[in-house]
Amino acid sequence: MNSASARRHDLNQRYDFFGKRKSLINRTFSTAVSPASALAVSLLGYYTLAMAVGVDDNENQAISIYIRIVLFVLVLVAYTRPSPRPFSRLGDVLLPATVFLFIYMLRLFENIFISDVVVAGGAAVVMGMFCVGAVIPAYAISARYRGIRENEFIAAVVLLFICMAVGLILNRDALLESSVTRMGLDRINPISLGHLGFSFLIFFVISFRRSLWMKALAILAIPLLALVIIYTRSRGPYVAGSGALLLYVLLLKGTRRVWLISGLGLAAVIIGFVMNPDLVDIVTTQLSRTDINSDMSNQLRVIAFRGAWDQFLDHFLIGRYVVEQQTGYYPHNIYLESLMSVGAIGSIPFAMHIMLAVRSAVSIIRDKRSTIWATFTAVIFFKEALGGLVSGSIWGATGFWIASFLTIAVWYGGYPSVQRRPNQGAIQARGAGCP
């Protein structure tokens, strides 16, 4: 699909069949069910909405199900929307992920329904999060990624941030009380809250230079998000979020890197020393907690890592369990989980998928013509990949699968603002009728 067809698609979003400009209501509804909104809510929507909706403790499970259903419906509706086709077949570059997910799904099914392995959260939660929250949205959004419009994506993320800010206000008493130890809520644990805060912070860093009003919003949002991240006292988000931002800065070219480093440095000084010098102590204290003898979290991680590695060695080729047997839980490392559950053979396509995603993410970030949403997705992939080293599970890593799929689709499938098109010369030659 050439750039002219992409422009026609963009015009169709704003005008009806008779050429009349669509009403504000129609345009708002169109944005709400667009691929851009589907991407935003898939990566940021669940915990944002869970925070914004005030419910009693006994309603937590019900509201969680309702939110996930709403988000899934939005993804399905967005998938039905027409959009320009990719320049190449995405099935080829997404094949390694497809093979791995199929193998892992078989292992998950066999463990739960045949071997009666008890999986934390229960079969319905695990299968639901894996299929409804991760796999289906990853394929659906990747298939419609060329219908993602930047202004719609920015509007959707800003609206979600407003919902988060409202949730912070509604739950301020519980948040302030828990901030003495680790800030969190009944519906959102500190690790998830920290990752959510870092995802929004990454968005505002990337979109800062877009317009004056985005700069103003970022200046207000970044200090608030930094406080939330710091008071969650979660090392996983600290390492994953800061590591992703560091990679983003290092991969930038020219003056963009200089300005971003200067801005981030100034923000760190203001937040860390002007607002409250104790904030630096909180971060350094949490990062320095590496003693496995005095830190229960570290002890459990070490036990789970060693157990997962031993299980991999016991079933080297094809793996055996999706659960680490000593802790009865996933090993909090998606790469070790892959080895212990599907073995070396099953992990080969997983490794191939990661290499494709890393190459795509690096290329998108370094391309000056990349869109904000494509760059955001690439950085989020790095954050999720780093976070997967110390937390999470394969079946629950929704952000990892969606971001990795979309990053590969954007780079290999071609996009008007990311001009990398494999074999572009051959494609043009065929279009001109050359042999």
Summary of the structure (lengths in Angstrom):
residues: 435
radius of gyration: 22.0
end to end distance: 19.9
largest distance: 71.6
contacts: 1444
relative contact order: 0.12
helix: 73%
strand: 1%
